[in-house]
């Protein structure tokens, strides 16, 4: 059983948008072994975000846009595009 951090998106509703690049450069959806680990990841995100917002580098997000839920399905992999972002 894995857990994911989901973001409430306008177009797709609640989805996992958290990606990381594995050793081969393949973008994978990030999941966590426990709900507590996922919550810690989300808390760390908001700590980092607060610093970025204070420096004027990012717009703020609201916590109610995110939630921790049990993973719904298998993670899919995507190759990054030419500039390193997801397609």
C-alpha positions as CSV (number, residue, x, y, z in Angstrom):
1,X,0.0,0.0,0.0
2,X,1.5,3.4,-1.0
3,X,0.4,6.9,-0.5
4,X,0.6,10.0,-2.7
5,X,0.3,13.7,-2.3
6,X,-2.5,14.9,-4.6
7,X,-3.0,18.4,-5.9
8,X,-6.5,19.6,-6.8
9,X,-6.1,20.8,-10.4
10,X,-8.7,22.8,-12.4
11,X,-8.7,20.4,-15.4
12,X,-8.2,17.0,-13.8
13,X,-9.4,17.3,-10.2
14,X,-7.3,15.5,-7.5
15,X,-4.2,14.0,-9.0
16,X,-0.6,13.2,-8.1
17,X,1.6,15.8,-9.7
18,X,4.7,15.1,-7.7
19,X,7.5,13.9,-10.0
20,X,11.1,12.9,-9.6
21,X,13.8,11.9,-12.1
22,X,15.2,8.4,-11.5
23,X,18.8,7.5,-12.3
24,X,18.0,7.1,-16.0
25,X,16.3,10.5,-16.3
26,X,12.8,9.0,-16.5
27,X,10.2,11.1,-14.7
28,X,8.2,9.0,-12.2
29,X,5.3,9.8,-9.9
30,X,6.5,10.0,-6.3
31,X,4.8,7.8,-3.8
32,X,5.4,7.2,-0.1
33,X,5.4,4.0,2.0
34,X,3.1,5.5,4.7
35,X,0.6,8.4,5.1
36,X,2.9,9.9,7.7
37,X,5.9,10.0,5.2
38,X,3.7,11.7,2.6
39,X,2.5,14.2,5.2
40,X,6.1,15.0,6.1
41,X,6.9,15.5,2.4
42,X,3.9,17.9,2.1
43,X,5.0,19.8,5.2
44,X,8.5,20.1,3.9
45,X,7.1,21.4,0.6
46,X,5.2,24.2,2.4
47,X,8.3,25.1,4.5
48,X,10.3,25.5,1.3
49,X,7.5,27.3,-0.4
50,X,7.3,29.8,2.4
51,X,11.0,30.7,1.8
52,X,10.4,31.0,-2.0
53,X,7.3,33.2,-1.5
54,X,9.2,35.4,1.0
55,X,12.0,35.9,-1.5
56,X,9.4,36.8,-4.2
57,X,10.4,33.8,-6.4
58,X,7.0,32.0,-6.3
59,X,3.3,32.5,-5.8
60,X,1.8,31.0,-2.7
61,X,-0.3,27.8,-2.6
62,X,-3.0,27.0,-0.1
63,X,-2.8,23.8,1.9
64,X,-6.4,23.0,1.0
65,X,-5.2,22.5,-2.6
66,X,-3.3,19.4,-1.5
67,X,-4.1,16.1,0.3
68,X,-2.5,12.8,1.2
69,X,-4.4,9.7,-0.1
70,X,-3.8,6.1,-0.7
71,X,-2.4,5.5,-4.2
72,X,-5.2,4.7,-6.7
73,X,-3.1,2.9,-9.4
74,X,0.3,2.1,-10.7
75,X,2.7,5.0,-11.2
76,X,3.5,5.9,-14.8
77,X,6.8,7.0,-16.1
78,X,7.4,9.8,-18.6
79,X,10.6,10.9,-20.3
80,X,11.6,14.5,-19.8
81,X,11.5,16.8,-22.8
82,X,14.5,18.5,-24.4
83,X,14.7,21.2,-21.7
84,X,14.4,18.8,-18.8
85,X,10.7,19.2,-18.0
86,X,7.9,16.8,-18.3
87,X,6.0,16.7,-21.6
